[in-house]
Amino acid sequence: QVHVVESGGGLVQAGGSLRLSCAASGTISSTNSMGWYRQAPGKQRELVAAITSGGETTYSDPVKGRFTISRDNGKMTAYLQMNSLKPEDTAVYYCNIQLWVSALNYWGKGTLVTVSS
């Protein structure tokens, strides 16, 4: 069993910054991907950024140049540094870990990010 816990959400003004953390624990293969997704009210969940255990990163177009994903493999923790936040970034942010060996993936319960204009 794998547990995923997000933290760091909150209320911030437009132009501000927040840093989200995602800690995974349990039986986790060394080869995996950790990703941040978000879901705004009335919209589908979408990928924000992802990072492999080897450090390769992927970003969605709306956040490129503003968000940075990183990870600490020793702590099995991923981070999402969000700068120049916009009201349209308001959403519940979820962390996901995909285990390559078993092809299983696990979700956290999410953390709310609210950006005021």
N, C-alpha and C positions, 0 to 999 in steps of 0.2 A: 504494500500500500504506500502511496505517495501523498504527502500533504503539501499544499501550496498556499502560502499566506502573503497577501499584498499589504503594503502600508505606504503612507506618505501622501495620501490624497488630502484635499481640502479646498478652501475658497481662496482665490487669488484674483487680483485685478489684471485686466488685459495688459500685456507687456511684461508681466511678471514671470517667475520661474517656480517650478516644483520638481522635487526628485522623488520618484516612486521606487520602492524596493519590493522584491519578490523573493521569498525564501522557500526553497523546496527541501523536504526531508523525507526519509524513507529509503526504500530500495531503488536506487537510481543508477542506471547504467552510465558509464563514463561518456558514451557517445549520445548526445541529446541536443535538442534545441530548446531554448527558452524564448518565449515571445510575449509581447504585450498587445492586447486587443482592446478595443473600446466599443461601447454601445451607447449611443445617444438616444433619448426618448423618441420612440416611433421609428427608429432606424435599426438596420441589421448590425450585428456585431462585425467589426472590420479589423483587419490586421493593422497595427501601428508600426511595430518594429520587431525584429527577431534576431537572435544571435545563436550561432552553433557553439558547441563545446570547443571547437577549434578557433572561434573568434570571428567567423564570417558573419556579416551583418546585412540585414535587409530593412528598408524603410518604405513606408507608403509615401506617395507623392506629396500629400498635404503636410507632412511633418518633416520632410527632408530639409536639412539646413537649420532646423530649430530643435529637434529632439536627438538625443544620443543614447543609444543602448549600450550597456556594458555588463560584464559579469565577473564574478569571483568564483572560479570552479572549486576552490578549496572550501568555500562556504556554501556552495550551490545556491548562490544568490545572484539575481539579475537586477539591474538598475535601469531606470529610464529618467534621464535628465531632460526636463522639458523647459525650454526657454522661449521667450517671445510668445507667450501664450495668447490665444485668441478666444473670444466667446464660443466660436464653433468647435473648440477643443473640449468643451464641456461634455462629459460622458462618465459612465462607470468604466473604469479601466480594469481589465482582467489579465491575469498572468496565466500562461499556459506552458507546460513542459511536455515535450514529445520525446519519448524514449525510442531510439532507433532500433534497438535489438528486439524489443517486444512489440513495437509499433503501437504501444499504448500512449495515451496522453491524458493529462490531468489539469484541472482548472482550479483556480482560487475563487473566492467568493466575490472578489472585486473591491475596488476602492473608488469613491466618488471624487471626481475633479470638477470643480465649478469655477468658471472664469467669468468674472463680471466685466461689463463694458464701462 
